[in-house]
């Protein structure tokens, strides 16, 4: 839309932060300011302009195992990790670099180059905000806490992907398939990093980027899932020194640090509401004493059944039912019980990278750590263990959705959250009825949901009626009317029927009707079980944000040029409706 060719959210955020600082100085120079700057980088999908990615051409040609080793050696040489740190072997199920076919390597390398460019781009925007503090003479007396990431590197890219929602929706895919679609629909490797795809690197790159630790994001058991560098600066108060602080701390310790730094007492009540007690331990004590004894005694970790507990230099943990870098293991998921999980145990004082599991040698210590975990988990409302899997895996039908079963919507109703709108996900049979007044060669979107990663769109183009079910960029299904629809008033109906199916991505029948006559049909072979897109919306009369369909992508938002009197959507019982009957 109007954002212009060169737009990037992170750059815009940096400019907004700079304007905020300038306004504060110009209008209320006596008032201190607080900025919480949380860019989209480098969360997936990795979007950055081509010239940033090009800076890293050829830099990763050695492959992921060697990159991991090089990083580990650099970390030791810098003194960033203890000299005694071991590099654990890459997990046996991970794909090795030499297993990647030659004709796939360019794809895997470019995904990593795009990520590296995205990382540098993000860091550069953060730097612009810091430069503004310097320009205003504020840097010396500003506390800056810079956390480089929101978790460990992430494995949902699996074999390398142009659409990260494939994993979220448990859809099958291969790297070869991704490359074919990328070449056919998006002109090849240069599409990676651009707005037309939702690219994410191979899970083995994630392992390499988590050096010297094991595992990836979504694992609470190993620091590859959770550990992130942090820098604190406040030149007026903190004497700069080159010693990394090794005291164990967690993101919940940031708020208490800010409170202590500026002398705020945490309130027990806010506007009459009693507050939960403040968790976390201030890190101020480490500022001018690099070797101070750590003040944080215990910390729990938990995500979707994966869990860990830190206690005074020891760490006990469980990998959990999901292995983020492997396809869903149905047996493992069905048979999983937190009570029979096998625990691991590490002595972090001697084993920084969790290379030596001591659980078998020290069963009493494990039992004690499990008790401590249960106390922390109970206090912090973590129970029942694995509840995070409830909708994502066991009951997708209970994921965030509207309680309604019928909607009457009007032209111009846009940006309705997917979770609040009519659903076209797996097993949600529906009939959508649109009363339209169509001009000659009617064109434009009647309604749509989703965007780049997946979506559903009903539109006219040069008089023809289309319904497109895009189950990610890999699986597109398009129904088209046999002939153009004449100008005038019409009742358009789009019926989506899911027959009974045990599949994780059940098929559906998608049928088009004009004034009661069946004018087109397509079989949707694979459907979206959980979510079309992480941020896209439901729109009536246009397709805002990223376009669902390639056929009008260049013309987005492709506003309908006729008149929509009413859009009625209602859920119907899918299994009992014959294909040729209009409900």
MOMOQUI-V957214 format. One record per pair of residues at least 6 apart in sequence whose ideal C-beta (glycine too) atoms are under 6 Angstrom apart, sorted by the first residue. I is the first residue (numbers start at 1). GAP is how many residues later the second one is. Records with the same first field share a line. If there is no record, write none. Layout:
I: GAP + GAP
//
This chain:
9: 31
10: 29 + 31 + 112 + 115
11: 114
13: 26
14: 111 + 114 + 115
17: 18 + 20 + 112
18: 114
21: 111
24: 9
25: 111
39: 83
41: 77 + 81
42: 76 + 77 + 80
44: 120 + 156
45: 119 + 153 + 154
46: 68 + 69 + 72 + 153
48: 69 + 70 + 73 + 145
52: 65 + 69
53: 60 + 61 + 64 + 140
56: 57 + 60 + 61
60: 49 + 52
63: 34
64: 33 + 140 + 141 + 144
65: 32
67: 141
68: 140 + 143
71: 140
72: 15 + 139 + 140
75: 6
80: 164
81: 131 + 271
82: 270
85: 127 + 267 + 268
86: 267 + 269
87: 125
88: 126 + 265 + 267
90: 117
93: 233
94: 110 + 113
95: 109
100: 8
104: 71
107: 53 + 72
108: 52 + 94
110: 79 + 82
111: 49 + 90
112: 89 + 93
114: 78 + 79
115: 86
133: 6 + 9
140: 95 + 96
141: 95
143: 91 + 118
144: 89
145: 87
146: 85
147: 81 + 83
148: 80 + 81
149: 79
151: 66
152: 58 + 64 + 65 + 72 + 73
153: 53 + 56 + 57 + 63
154: 52 + 63
155: 48 + 51 + 61 + 169 + 170
156: 8 + 11
157: 43 + 44 + 45 + 46
158: 45
159: 16
160: 15 + 42
161: 17 + 39
162: 16 + 20 + 35 + 37 + 311
163: 35 + 290 + 309 + 310
164: 34 + 36
165: 288 + 289 + 307
166: 7 + 306
168: 362
169: 359 + 360 + 361
170: 158 + 334
171: 301 + 334
173: 301
177: 297
181: 292 + 293
182: 9
186: 10
191: 6
192: 7
198: 254 + 255
203: 122
206: 10
210: 14
212: 141
213: 9 + 10 + 11 + 140
214: 8 + 10 + 140
215: 7 + 9 + 10
216: 8 + 108
217: 8
218: 85 + 106
219: 6 + 87
220: 81 + 82 + 83 + 86 + 87 + 88
221: 85 + 87 + 96 + 97 + 98
222: 132
226: 75
238: 49
239: 49
243: 47
245: 41
247: 39 + 47
248: 46 + 48 + 62
249: 34 + 47
250: 49
252: 27 + 28
253: 27 + 28 + 30
256: 24 + 26
257: 25 + 26 + 27
259: 7
260: 22 + 24
266: 12
268: 7
281: 14 + 15
285: 7
286: 6
297: 15
298: 13
299: 11
300: 9 + 76 + 77
301: 7
302: 80
304: 84 + 85
305: 15 + 16 + 81 + 84
306: 14
307: 11
308: 9
309: 7 + 60 + 63 + 64
311: 61
313: 35 + 36
315: 31 + 33
316: 27 + 29 + 50 + 53
317: 27
318: 23 + 25
321: 11 + 12 + 15
338: 47
343: 16 + 23
344: 13 + 15
345: 13 + 14 + 17 + 21
346: 8
359: 7
377: 6
391: 7 + 8
396: 133 + 134
400: 19
401: 18 + 22
402: 18
405: 166
406: 164
407: 15 + 162
408: 160
409: 131 + 158
411: 129 + 130 + 153
412: 129
413: 127
414: 125 + 130
415: 122
416: 121 + 122
418: 31
421: 28 + 117
422: 147
424: 32
425: 103
426: 80 + 101 + 103
427: 71
429: 68 + 69 + 143 + 145
430: 66 + 139 + 141
431: 64 + 139 + 141 + 152
432: 62 + 137
433: 60 + 135
434: 12 + 58 + 133
435: 56 + 130 + 131
436: 54 + 56 + 126 + 128
437: 52 + 125 + 126
438: 49 + 52 + 124
439: 48 + 122 + 123
440: 47
441: 21 + 22
442: 18 + 21 + 120
443: 17 + 18 + 118
444: 114 + 115 + 116 + 117
445: 14 + 97 + 98 + 113 + 115
446: 12
447: 11 + 93 + 120
448: 9 + 91 + 95 + 100
449: 6 + 7 + 83 + 89
450: 82 + 83 + 86 + 98
451: 82 + 85 + 94 + 95
452: 94
453: 80
454: 16 + 17 + 18 + 74 + 78
455: 15 + 77 + 93
456: 13
457: 11 + 91 + 92
458: 9 + 36
459: 7
463: 21 + 22
464: 16 + 17 + 20
465: 16 + 20 + 47
466: 14
467: 12 + 27 + 43 + 45
468: 10 + 81
469: 8 + 41 + 55
470: 6 + 78
471: 55 + 56 + 57
475: 51
477: 45 + 47
479: 31 + 33 + 41 + 42 + 43
480: 40
481: 31 + 38 + 39
482: 37
485: 29
490: 24 + 25
491: 24
493: 20
495: 16
496: 12 + 14
497: 12 + 77 + 80
498: 8 + 10 + 76
500: 75
505: 21 + 22 + 24
506: 21
507: 17 + 18
508: 16 + 19
509: 70
510: 12 + 14
511: 10
512: 7 + 8
513: 69
516: 66
536: 9
540: 27
541: 19 + 23
542: 15 + 17
543: 13 + 14 + 15
544: 13
547: 6 + 9
552: 6
572: 11
//
